[in-house]
Amino acid sequence: MSEPTNKSNKRKKQEEIVEQDETTAPIDLELIKKQFKDLVRPIKDNDDRLDFISFVCSHLNIQIDPIPDHKPKESKQENVLATIIQDIKDSLPDITTEAPNEFICIPKNNSFKGYTKENTINVDGFLYTDEDIDEMVESGKLQSHYCLDCNSKSVATLNYISHSTTPNQLKYMFSEAFLGDTTDKKLLDIGSRLGSVLYTGYLFGQCSKLTGIEINQFFVDLQKNIIKKYKMTDKIDIVHGDIMKNSDLVQQSDIIYMNNVLEFFQENKDLHIEFWKFIQKHTKKGMKLVTIPSLEESFKNNKIPLKLKGWVKKIDTDIPVPEDDPTFGDYQEIHLYTIL
Ligand SMILES: C[S@@+](CC[C@H](N)C(=O)[O-])C[C@H]1O[C@@H](n2cnc3c(N)ncnc32)[C@H](O)[C@@H]1O
């Protein structure tokens, strides 16, 4: 009668020793894998293998999903961003995403050749995806064509423009592969408009501070409401004003984001030149500039008589982007520089 008890006590003791060893000694996983392979080699039959695997899983307390879920899991951040986007859509008067009485001009350069006020419509890329646009066109909420001669069948497609960076572009921009380690870095978005850069940076980036400066009071109020509602005031600051009167913001930043700051908002070409002189003057060695479009294109389009050579160095951002992503081209619009 005593024998089994002794044996089981002995086994218990041995197990305790093994458990103790497991907590203290580092394990050699590769060795265990090799031992496992040797152990399972004799199990040839498929059903036996399945039986054994299910035993291993239950022993290790691992649940294996029989139908693998290929859909990417929606993260909490994705859900918050989607809710912010819906909140902004709800607070704006219509699809064009313009502030009341906002002055918008079409740039007169090769990138927007043929674009006129009549054939161009603003559909914001932060709020609406390409699929949303297709749906809106199908349901008649959004026009896709305009009439060349009234009452005729002579129609042409409308040009869509966006004044915001898209969520996908921003998640790519805030990735470590693009910007490097941004922990403790301060980012300034010049012309922050809806706040797209700031919320996406808050949710998906590592920057310690995200500041947006916006000249239009309507959009400043909108951004302030969002950051208050979503409790993002610990990292995000919104400044109302003209960047040209806030050189300290430029000087204090590590990363400066500029997406078409003046292109659609300033017709006076002299002010474009003043803007770039101001940026050159106040940026310091080591800072990063992220721009849409490239500085080369901006300078060429707006005939900016300043040299890029000696001021900035372009950083190759040829990082892997899934080529089957239909928005592949969007990522290539984002350009990265470092100040020399
Ligand atoms: C194309 S939007 C970019 C929005 C945002 N940065 C993004 O990428 O989603 C440019 C914004 O710059 C603002 N802006 C134009 N001139 C400015 C200035 N001198 N100072 C501050 N903001 C300005 C405009 O009102 C507009 O909202």
The ligand as a Tripos MOL2 file, in Angstrom:
@<TRIPOS>MOLECULE
LIG
   27    29     1     0     0
SMALL
NO_CHARGES

@<TRIPOS>ATOM
      1 C1         -3.1090   71.5650  -47.1810 C.3       1 LIG1
      2 S1         -3.5050   71.9870  -45.5550 S.3       1 LIG1
      3 C2         -2.5580   70.7800  -44.6670 C.3       1 LIG1
      4 C3         -3.3170   70.1230  -43.5300 C.3       1 LIG1
      5 C4         -2.5470   69.1350  -42.6790 C.3       1 LIG1
      6 N1         -1.2120   69.5630  -42.3830 N.3       1 LIG1
      7 C5         -2.5090   67.7720  -43.3270 C.2       1 LIG1
      8 O1         -1.5100   67.4320  -43.9470 O.co2     1 LIG1
      9 O2         -3.4760   67.0200  -43.2090 O.co2     1 LIG1
     10 C6         -2.6080   73.5180  -45.3180 C.3       1 LIG1
     11 C7         -3.1470   74.3720  -44.1760 C.3       1 LIG1
     12 O3         -2.1970   75.4310  -43.9620 O.3       1 LIG1
     13 C8         -2.9070   76.5480  -43.4540 C.3       1 LIG1
     14 N2         -2.0280   77.7220  -43.6270 N.ar      1 LIG1
     15 C9         -1.7940   78.4360  -44.7550 C.ar      1 LIG1
     16 N3         -0.9410   79.4430  -44.5170 N.ar      1 LIG1
     17 C10        -0.5860   79.3720  -43.2040 C.ar      1 LIG1
     18 C11         0.2690   80.1400  -42.3650 C.ar      1 LIG1
     19 N4          0.9510   81.1790  -42.8460 N.pl3     1 LIG1
     20 N5          0.3750   79.7990  -41.0640 N.ar      1 LIG1
     21 C12        -0.3370   78.7490  -40.5610 C.ar      1 LIG1
     22 N6         -1.1600   77.9920  -41.3080 N.ar      1 LIG1
     23 C13        -1.2950   78.2790  -42.6120 C.ar      1 LIG1
     24 C14        -4.1670   76.5600  -44.3060 C.3       1 LIG1
     25 O4         -5.1940   77.2950  -43.6740 O.3       1 LIG1
     26 C15        -4.4760   75.0480  -44.4260 C.3       1 LIG1
     27 O5         -5.4300   74.6690  -43.4860 O.3       1 LIG1
@<TRIPOS>BOND
     1     1     2 1
     2     2     3 1
     3     2    10 1
     4     3     4 1
     5     4     5 1
     6     5     6 1
     7     5     7 1
     8     7     8 2
     9     7     9 1
    10    10    11 1
    11    11    12 1
    12    11    26 1
    13    12    13 1
    14    13    14 1
    15    13    24 1
    16    14    15 ar
    17    14    23 ar
    18    15    16 ar
    19    16    17 ar
    20    17    18 ar
    21    17    23 ar
    22    18    19 1
    23    18    20 ar
    24    20    21 ar
    25    21    22 ar
    26    22    23 ar
    27    24    25 1
    28    24    26 1
    29    26    27 1
@<TRIPOS>SUBSTRUCTURE
     1 LIG1         1 GROUP 0 **** ****
